[in-house]
Amino acid sequence: MTHADKNKPRQVALIGFGALGQAIAAELTAGKLPGVSFQGALLPPGAHQASPDRCWNRVEDLLAAEPDLVVEVAGHAALSAHAAACLRGGRDLVVASIGALLDPELQGQLWAAAAEGHSRLLLPSGALGGLDYLRAARRVGPVEVCYRGRKPLAAWKGTAAEKMLDLGSVREATTFFRGHAPEAARQFPQNANVVAALALAVGSPDAVSVELVADPHATRNVHEVDATGPAGNLRIAVENLPMPGNPKTSRVTAFSVLDAISSRLCNGLC
């Protein structure tokens, strides 16, 4: 590698360019990660959304641009459609739509694609903390997790919650879903990525029980976790401000993805 190559910015390509993707691109374009730049985004043909100066409509064209890292910020369907090709193509992939990985078939496909391409699937912590503790605790013995997600009414609009209660008539905090991680991630893919992160951390989706709450008085996305196991107990509550323009997503999620980018391309030093 020449001296010029060493000084060349590392390039990050996005899959998707919605509110989350635009926030990440803006941070990279503003130089918030020195030595790392935003290259472009993969968008579906005819996408009715903002687009960057450089975009691709085929994953083959994204790979031909030879990004140093690919970041998925487009949702479960896009992850299913494009992730395996990126991993087989030797590109490490940061995944924002972690909930999709609770599909055993898709998870197996992506693990196999990563092995074939000698690449890595990287999972940011997203809107939640404590995942490092849970990953360590599972090595001691089985961990059981109770998760409660409480969000403002706007965060549940356009989701399956509207079939479970009349959001317009909710006057107090109302629990509308009780179940386990796989069902929650399947029914609420835009809201329940945190439950998938918990399930992957403890190694068992069925070990994570879930309650989802619509709260007309809430101004933040609140995540409460109680975990127990032979290593001890964990209890945390995280209160996140919503992302401007997308109340379903916590603002910190974009910066969690940026931290994953920094860890991969800057050794966590930028």
C-alpha positions in Angstrom: 0.0 0.0 0.0 1.4 3.4 -1.0 1.6 6.5 1.3 -1.2 8.0 -0.8 -3.4 5.0 -0.3 -2.9 5.2 3.5 -4.1 8.8 3.5 -7.1 8.1 1.3 -10.4 8.4 3.3 -12.2 5.1 4.1 -15.4 4.9 2.2 -18.8 4.0 3.7 -21.7 3.0 1.5 -25.3 2.9 2.8 -28.2 0.5 1.9 -31.1 2.9 2.3 -31.3 6.7 2.7 -34.3 7.4 5.0 -34.1 9.5 8.2 -31.5 7.2 9.8 -29.3 7.0 6.7 -29.5 10.8 6.1 -28.4 11.4 9.7 -25.4 9.1 9.4 -24.4 10.5 6.0 -24.6 14.1 7.4 -22.3 13.2 10.3 -19.8 11.5 7.9 -20.0 14.4 5.4 -19.3 16.9 8.3 -16.1 15.1 9.1 -17.2 13.7 12.5 -15.2 10.6 11.8 -11.8 11.8 10.6 -10.5 9.8 7.7 -13.9 8.3 6.9 -16.2 9.6 4.2 -19.7 8.9 2.9 -19.6 7.3 -0.6 -23.2 6.9 -1.6 -26.4 4.9 -1.1 -28.2 1.9 -2.6 -31.8 2.9 -3.4 -34.6 1.0 -5.1 -35.3 2.2 -8.7 -37.8 5.1 -8.6 -37.5 5.6 -4.9 -39.6 8.6 -3.7 -37.2 9.9 -1.1 -34.2 12.1 -0.7 -31.2 10.8 -2.5 -27.4 11.6 -2.1 -25.2 12.9 -4.9 -24.1 9.3 -5.7 -26.5 6.4 -5.6 -26.9 3.0 -7.1 -30.0 0.9 -7.9 -28.2 -2.4 -8.0 -26.2 -4.0 -5.3 -23.7 -5.1 -8.0 -22.9 -1.4 -8.7 -22.5 -0.7 -5.0 -19.9 -3.5 -4.8 -18.2 -2.3 -7.9 -17.5 1.0 -6.2 -15.5 -1.0 -3.6 -16.6 0.6 -0.4 -14.5 -0.1 2.7 -17.7 -0.8 4.7 -21.4 -1.2 3.9 -24.1 -0.1 6.4 -27.7 -1.3 6.1 -30.3 1.3 7.3 -33.2 0.4 5.0 -35.3 -2.2 6.9 -35.8 -5.9 7.0 -36.8 -6.4 3.3 -33.6 -4.6 2.1 -31.5 -6.6 4.5 -32.9 -9.8 3.1 -32.4 -8.7 -0.4 -28.9 -7.3 -0.4 -26.9 -8.4 2.8 -25.8 -11.8 1.5 -24.4 -10.3 -1.7 -22.4 -7.8 0.2 -21.0 -10.4 2.6 -20.2 -12.8 -0.2 -18.5 -9.9 -1.9 -16.1 -9.6 1.0 -17.6 -6.4 2.4 -18.2 -6.2 6.2 -21.7 -5.1 6.9 -23.1 -3.0 9.8 -26.8 -4.0 10.3 -29.3 -1.6 11.8 -32.3 -3.8 11.1 -31.3 -6.4 13.7 -34.8 -7.7 14.2 -34.6 -9.5 10.8 -31.9 -11.7 12.3 -34.5 -13.5 14.4 -35.5 -15.3 11.2 -33.4 -18.5 11.6 -33.3 -19.0 7.8 -32.1 -15.5 7.0 -29.6 -15.7 9.9 -28.2 -18.9 8.5 -27.9 -17.5 5.0 -26.0 -14.4 6.2 -23.7 -16.4 8.5 -22.9 -18.7 5.5 -22.4 -15.7 3.2 -20.0 -14.1 5.7 -18.0 -17.3 5.9 -17.8 -17.5 2.1 -16.7 -13.9 1.7 -14.4 -13.9 4.7 -16.4 -10.9 5.9 -18.1 -9.9 9.1 -21.7 -9.0 10.2 -21.5 -6.1 12.7 -24.3 -5.4 15.1 -24.5 -2.0 16.8 -26.1 -1.7 20.2 -28.7 0.7 18.8 -31.1 2.3 21.3 -30.1 0.1 24.2 -27.2 -0.4 26.7 -26.1 -3.4 28.8 -25.6 -5.8 25.9 -22.0 -6.4 26.7 -23.0 -7.5 30.2 -25.6 -9.9 28.8 -23.1 -11.4 26.3 -20.8 -12.1 29.2 -23.5 -13.4 31.5 -24.7 -16.0 29.1 -21.3 -17.6 29.3 -22.0 -18.3 33.0 -25.4 -19.8 32.3 -28.9 -19.1 30.8 -30.2 -15.6 31.2 -33.9 -14.7 31.3 -34.8 -11.1 30.1 -38.0 -9.1 30.7 -38.2 -6.1 28.3 -40.7 -3.3 28.4 -40.8 -0.7 25.7 -42.8 2.5 26.3 -43.2 5.1 23.5 -45.3 8.1 22.6 -48.4 7.5 20.5 -46.7 8.9 17.4 -44.1 6.1 17.5 -46.8 3.5 17.1 -48.6 5.1 14.2 -48.4 3.1 11.0 -47.6 -0.1 12.9 -49.5 -3.2 14.0 -50.4 -1.3 17.2 -53.2 0.4 15.3 -54.9 -2.9 14.9 -54.6 -3.6 18.6 -56.0 -0.4 20.1 -57.4 3.0 19.0 -54.4 5.3 19.4 -56.7 8.3 19.1 -58.6 7.3 22.3 -55.7 6.3 24.5 -55.6 8.6 27.5 -53.1 6.7 29.8 -50.2 4.3 29.4 -51.6 1.2 27.8 -49.9 -2.2 27.3 -51.1 -3.6 23.9 -48.6 -6.4 23.3 -47.2 -9.2 25.5 -45.2 -12.0 23.9 -41.6 -13.1 23.2 -38.9 -11.6 21.0 -39.5 -13.4 17.7 -43.2 -12.4 17.6 -42.4 -8.8 18.7 -39.8 -8.4 16.0 -42.0 -9.9 13.4 -45.0 -7.7 14.2 -43.1 -4.5 15.0 -40.0 -4.4 12.8 -39.7 -0.6 13.0 -40.0 -0.5 16.8 -38.6 -3.7 18.2 -35.1 -4.1 17.0 -34.0 -3.7 20.6 -35.7 -7.0 21.5 -33.8 -8.7 18.8 -30.5 -7.3 20.1 -31.4 -8.6 23.5 -32.2 -12.1 22.1 -29.0 -12.3 20.2 -27.0 -11.1 23.3 -28.4 -13.9 25.5 -28.5 -16.5 22.7 -32.1 -17.4 23.0 -35.1 -15.5 21.5 -37.6 -17.3 23.7 -35.7 -16.2 26.8 -36.8 -12.6 26.1 -40.3 -11.7 27.1 -41.7 -8.4 25.8 -44.3 -5.8 26.7 -45.0 -2.9 24.4 -46.8 0.2 25.8 -48.4 3.2 24.1 -48.1 6.3 26.4 -49.8 9.6 25.5 -47.8 11.4 28.2 -44.4 10.1 27.1 -42.0 12.4 25.3 -39.2 9.8 25.0 -38.7 6.2 23.9 -38.2 4.3 27.2 -36.6 0.9 27.3 -36.7 -1.1 30.6 -34.7 -4.3 30.9 -34.7 -6.8 33.8 -32.3 -9.7 33.4 -31.6 -12.6 35.7 -29.2 -15.6 35.6 -26.4 -17.4 37.5 -24.1 -14.5 36.8 -26.3 -12.0 38.7 -29.0 -9.5 37.9 -29.2 -6.5 35.5 -31.8 -3.7 35.7 -31.5 -0.8 33.4 -33.9 1.9 32.0 -32.9 4.0 29.0 -34.9 7.1 28.0 -34.1 8.2 24.5 -35.2 11.2 22.6 -36.9 10.3 19.3 -35.1 11.0 16.0 -36.4 14.2 14.3 -38.6 13.1 11.4 -38.9 9.5 12.6 -40.4 9.0 16.1 -40.2 5.2 15.8 -36.4 5.5 16.0 -34.4 6.9 18.9 -31.9 9.6 18.1 -29.0 7.8 19.6 -29.4 4.9 17.1 -27.7 6.9 14.3 -24.7 7.5 16.7 -24.6 3.9 17.7 -24.2 3.0 14.0 -21.5 5.7 13.8 -19.7 4.1 16.7 -19.8 0.7 14.9 -18.3 2.4 11.8 -15.6 4.0 14.0 -14.8 0.6 15.7 -14.4 -1.1 12.3 -12.6 1.7 10.3 -10.8 3.7 13.0 -10.2 1.1 15.8 -12.7 3.2 17.9 -10.2 6.1 18.0 -12.3 8.6 16.0 
